[in-house]
Amino acid sequence: MMKKIIIFTDGGSRGNPGPAAIGILICDQSGKVLKKYGEYLGILTNNEAEYQAVIFALKKVKALFGKKKIKETDIEIRSDSEFLIKQLNGEYKILEPKIQPLFLKVWNLKIDFGKVKFNLVPREKNKEADRLVNEVLDVQAKTQKLF
């Protein structure tokens, strides 16, 4: 029985706004990676991509583990985005109109979970999620050149 799920999220765009992607690692409490995702988002700002990563992660965890299980599992989301984590923890006001609906999405998704914590981690501790973002953006940049 899993007591805790640790999720590393990263979102990034090349140019702000620009081509954006997310990288997500879903791990058990010992840090063993259960699932990895890298997805292209289209043209977004960096901050929008960071939020989309959390939204994607929460939806995925719910789909993978089911409603009953996530109610009794602690979820810890780790990101190196100070902007994201401080907003989600209520330390920063949400002033950007484009961010408000994304914040609400996270908030509404959280309702289905038992406990969700948002923790800021140094960039070195989020290397793998960052690598997934860049991998997706590199592939995207190559395919753009073909057309």
Secondary structure by P-SEA (a helix, b strand, c coil): cccbbbbbbbbbbcccccccbbbbbbbcccccccbbbbbbbccccaaaaaaaaaaaaaaaaaaaccaaaaaabbbbbbbccaaaaaaaacccccccccaaaaaaaaaaaaccccbbbbbbbccccaaaaaaaaaaaaaaaaaaaaac
